[in-house]
Amino acid sequence: MVYNAMEKTLIEVKYAITCNRNFDIIKNAAIAFENGKITYVGSNKNIPYYKSYFDNIIVEEHGIAIPGLINCHTHAAMNLFKGACDNLPLKLWLEKKIWPLESKLTSEDLFYGNLLSFLEMLSSGTTTFVDFYYFNELIDALKVIPLRAIATIAFLDQVPDGEAYWRRFKELQKYFDMANSIKDGLVKIALGPHAIYTCSRELLEKIVEVSEKHNLLVHMHVSETLDEVHFSKEKFGLTPIEYLDKIGILNERMIAAHCVHIKDKDINILRERRVNCVHNPSSNLKLADGIMPLSELLKANVNVCLGTDGSASSNSLNLINEMRTAILLQRGVNLDPEFPNAKDALLMATVNGAKALGLDRHIGSIETGKKADIVVVNGKSPRLYPEYDIVSNIVYSCTPADIMFTIVNGKILYNRGKFSNIDIEKIMDEFNDRALKLLSTTN
């Protein structure tokens, strides 16, 4: 069944993990929403409406509702390259595999790559994502499957034809218009200087100017590898964080992806500038980049959220897995079984992500007045028993197979393995044909 976002919907579940300020967990909960917004969260005994008020009533007596997950760093259409570059470090991965493959991409390739990524994200509980890839084709795909998204305009000028990226500053209105073509304000834009080794100082200074003028997020790869740190110290005499701080680009609008190789001084700068750091544990492990000092960042009160990176490097857009991996990594590295914990992981995937995007008044928790971005998990899954600690179960035991409903802006886009008004077979077949044709050109 397809549910219209304008309709009045009531969902009754066994538990609602609200992720609100008090981290309330409501047993025998009800969540009502209409016009894309939540109108009631509380006990199913105190619903302030007659049942006849609702167009749709969904009762899941074993369901667990959580806020929609927020993937704060990905390259959605890079799933086209999944499996083609599995055993290379980042520098060779980019120069020998990814960039040559990207030169052969078509708009249709990218369109279907995005669509398949959306299906993967929805089926694993993600309702909002921050993309850093080809802008136009992302917007085209979002017109078909309307997730909430931050679309990043890429900038890099230390490459052939770098001047083409400078011209994008003069075309900002075009990007605003494309983002606004998606209904209900689901899409915002960010400026995306790729990294310090692909962007000149002049370009980064221009990003600062434009970000301040239009109050735009800045989405950037930061301190991802030791090679990047060595490059920065040799060229600027500073760490990447120190260099970016000197330019003035670090503030609460910065979404700094990776932040793997950082020291205490860097962490202090990140805290003082209120930078948002995105932990991408699986990608960083697979590319042998290293491990973010997550515990130290959290203890310093730096806002840390989660990302999957692209499927070409992580092979998955499953943010549930990133929650689990992030915590287990810190326990292995720090030999500390207490911090961070499952609650911290769920907050990184929800509230912290919303804060990083400047959307914490609208998404990230299940509260009255916020957008109805909600995921319902099957609490009767054998993986999620016993019900002793349901937050622990969600973070350490849940899999995409346990996702029952994924709701974006009040519209149920994923319902028990089926997608709303989407020809999934066509998308999968078209994607597979295009990806295999593309990958057949590699050495």
N, C-alpha and C positions, 0 to 999 in steps of 0.2 A: 504493500500500500504506500502511496505517495502522500506526504503531509505538506500542506501549504503553510509557509511561514506566517501568513496572515491569520491563520486559523488559531483558535484557542485550544491549547493542548495541555493535558494534565498527565504527568508521569508519576506513578507510585512505585517505590522501590523499598527494599529492605534497609538499605543504608544510603545516606548521602554524605560523602566526604566533601565538605564545602570549600576547604582551603581558605576560609575567611580569616579575619584577624585572630580570632580565638581558636581556629582550626576545629570548629565544631563538626562533630560526626553525629548525624541525626539518624536514629533508628526508626523504622516504619515511616519513612519520609515521603513527602509529596513535593513536586516541583511543577508549578504552573507557568506557562509563558504564552505570549501572544505578540504579534507584530515584531517578532524577533527579540523581545525582552522578557526577562523573568519577572513575574508578578507575585509569586509566592514561593517561599521555601520554608518548610517546617514539617510538623507532624501531620500525618494523613488524617488525624482526628480533628484537626483545626482548620481545614481548608475553608477560606472565607467566601466560597462560592458554592452554589448548588451544582451537583454533577451535571445537570442538564445545561449548564452554562457553557460547557466545553464541546467543541466539535470533535475532539479526539481524546480518548482516555486510554492510556497504556499502563497496564498493571503487570509489573514484574516482581513477584513476591520474593525472589531471590536476587534481584538486581542490586548493583552497587553503582551509584552515580558519582562521577568525578568531573571536575572541570575539563573542558577540552584541552588537550595537550598542545604546547606551543614549541615548534621547532625553530629555533632562532638562528640557525645557519645551515643552509643547504644550497645545492645546485640541482634543481629538480630534474631537468632534462639530461643530466649527465648519466642517468640510468642507461642511456644508449651505449655507453662504454663499459658497462658492468662486466667484470671478468676479463677484460682485455689487457689490463695493466696491473695485475695483482701483486707483483713481486719486485716493485721498484721504489726507491726513495723519491721524495717529492720532486726534487729538481729534475731528475731523469724522467719521472712520471709525467711531468708537465712538458718538458722539452722534446722528449723522444716519442711520446705516445699521444697525450691529450691535445696539444696544440696542432700536431699534424692531422689528427682526426677531426678536430673542430673546423679545419679549413675545408673539409668535405661536407659539412652539414648543410642541409636544406631547411627551409622554414617548416616544411611538412614533417621532417624528421623531429625537429624540436617540438612541434605541436603535439605529436603523439607521445614523445618522451615525457612532456609535461603531464598529459592526461593520465598516462600509466602511473606516474609518480603520485598524482592526486589520489588515484584508487588505492595505492599502497598506504598512503598516509591516512586516508579515511578509515581503512580497514584495520589500522593499528592505533586509532584514537586521536590522531592529530587533527585539529580544527584550524590552526593558524600556523603559517610558516613564513620565514624570511628567505627569499630567494636571491641568489647572486649569479645570474646567468643572462640569457638573451631575453630582453625586455618585451619586445613586440609579441613574440610567440607565447610568452607566459600570459600576457593579457588575453590573447585569443583563446587559450585553453581555459582561463578562468571564466570566460563567458559561457563555457559549456558546463564546467563543474565549479560552482561558486564557493571555494574555500575563502577564508580570510587570509590576506597575504600582505606582506611588505615586498614590493617589487624594487629591486636595486638597479640603478643605472650605473653600469660599469665604467670606470675611468682608469686608463693606464697609458702613459705616453712614452715610456722607455721601451717601446716595441716598434717594429715597422709600421708606418702609417699612424703613428701616435697622434698626429694632428687631428685625425678624424674624431678622436675622443674629446679633444678640446672643443670641437664644434658642438658637442652635446650641451655645453653650457648655454649656447644660444637657442637651443631647442627645448628648453625646460617646459615651456607651456604645452608642447606636444605630448610630453610624458605625463604631465598633470591631466591633460584631456583624456589620454588613454586610460589612466588609472580611474578617472571619474566615470568612464564609460561602463564600469562594473557597478551594478546596482547596489544600493543600500550602504554605500561607503565601505565596502568590504576590502578595498585595496588602497594602500598608501604607498608613497615612494620614498626611497632612501638613496643617498649618494654613495657610490661604491668605489673609492680608490682601492685598487686591487691589493697592493702591498708596497712596502717601502722600496723594494728592489724593482718594481715596475712603474713607479710613479716618481716624477721629479718633485723637488721641493716646491717649485712654482705651482705645479698642479695641486699639491696638497694645500698650499696657501689659498688657492682659488676655491678649493672645497670648503675650507674654513669660512671664507667670505660668503659663499652661496648658502651654506648650511645655516649660518646665522641670519642671513637675510630672509630665508623662507622657513626657518625653524624646522629643518629637515634632519632626519636621522643620517648618520654616517656609518656605513657597514664596511668593515675592512678586515683583512687577514693580518694578524699581529703576533709577532714572536712565535711563529709556528714551528720553525726548525732551528737547529744550531747553525746551519748555513746562513740563515737570515740574520742571526745575532752576530756572527763573524763578519758578514757583509757590512752591517751597521757600524760595528766598532771600527772596522778598517776604513770605511769611507767618512764617517761622521765623528768617530771617537766617542760614541754614545751607544747605549743599548737602544733597541727599537722604541721602547716606551719612552726613554729620555729624549730621543730624537723627535718623536711625535709630540711630546709635551712642549718641547722648545718651539715647535711650529704653532702650537696653540690649538691643535685639533682634538685634544682629549677633554671631554666633558660628558654631561649626562646624556647627550644625544649619540654618543659613540657606542656602537655594537662591535666589540673587538673579538673577532673569532680566533679561537685557539689559546693564545696566551700560555703556551707550554713552557717556554724557557724564560722565566722571569725570576728576579731576585727580590730581596726584601725592599730595596729602594724602589724598584718598579712597582711592587705591591702598594707601597705607601703613596706613590703617585696615582695609581689607579683608584685608590680609596679617596684621596683628596679631590680628584677630578670627577668623582662619581661615575666612572666608566663602567659600562656593562660588559662583562666577559662571558663568552660562549664556550662552554666545555663540549668538545666533540671526541669523547673517549675512544670510540671504536675506530674512527678514521685515523686518529693520532697513533693508535696502536698498530693498525694495519700498515701505515706508511712508515712505521718505525720513527716517528717524529719525537716521541717521548710522552710524558704524562704531566698534565697540568697540576700545579700545586693547589688543588682544590681546597683542601683543609685550611691552608694558610690564607687563601683568599677569603673564604667564608668567615674565618676568625677575625679577619681585618674588616669585616662588614662590607666587602666588595659585593656588588650584586652579580651573582653568577647564574646563568641560565644554561639550557642544554640545546645541542644541535646534533644532527646526524652527519653533517657535511653531505657531499653528493654520493650517489651510489657507485660512482666509479672508484671512489676511495674507501668507502665504508661497506659497500655492497648491500646496504639496507637503509630504509627510511623509517625504521621502527624505533620510535622514541622511548617506548617502554623498555626496550633493551638498553638504551643509553642510561636510563635511570639506574638500573641494576649495575651496569658496568662501572658507572662513575663512582658509586659507593664502594664496590668491591675493590677497585683499583686503590683507593685511598687506604683501605684496611691492609692491603698487601704491602703498600709502600711505607705506611706510617706505623704499622703494627698496633693500630688503635681501633678496637672493636666498637667504640662508642660514638665517635664523631668522624664524618657526618653519618646520618642514619636515614632510614626509609622516609621519614617525614621530610627531611631536608631535600631528598631527591624529588619527591612529589612537588614540593614548593618550587624547586628549580625549573621543573617542567611546566609549571602553571603560573603562579603569582610572580615569580622572578622574571619569567619570560615576558609577561604582560608589562611589568615595570620597565624592562629594557626597551620595549617598543613604544613606551609612553601611552599605553592603552590600559593601565591598571584600573582606571575608573570604569572600564567597559567589559573587560574579560579577565580571566585568570582565576576566578572563584565563582562559586554558585551562590549568588546573593540577589535579593530583590533589586530591580533596577538595572542590573547588568545584562549584557547580551546573552541570549540562550545558546551558548557554545558548551555543549554538555556531551559526555560520553557515558553510556551505561554498559557496565561489565556484567557478565554472567557469573554471579556469586555461587552458583551451584556447580561450577566447573570443578572437577576433581583436583585441579591445581590450586584452588582457592579455599580448600578446607584444611583444617578446622577454622572457624570464624573467630579465633582467639585474637588476632591482630590483623585487621583487614587492610590497614595501610601497608604493613609488611607484605601481605599477600599480593597487593597490587604491584609493588615495586620489585619484589624478588621472585614472584611465582607466576604472575600474569603473562599471557602471550597474546598476540593478535587474534588467535582462535577464540579467545574469551570475550572479545568485543561484540556486543549485541547491537548497539545503536551509536552512531556518531551524528551529532546535531550541530549545525552551523547556522547561527543567526536565526534560530527557531525552526530551521528546515532540516528534516531527517534525510541526510544524504546517504547514509549507510544503515541498512536494516537487516540484521541477521544474515549476512553474507550477500545481500543484494544491494545494488546501487540505484538511486532514484533517477529514473528516466535516462539511463545511460546504457548504450550498447557496448557492454564490456567485452564481448567476443570480438567485435570489430576493432576495438581499440587494441586489444592484446595481439590479434593477428597482424594488424597493420604495423604495430610497434615492432613486433618480432621480425617481420620481413625486412623492415627498414634497418633495424639494428644489425642484423646478420649481414645484410648487404654492405653496410658501412664498415663493419669489423673485418669483412673479408679482404679489405684493402690493406690491413696491417701486415707487418712482416712477421 
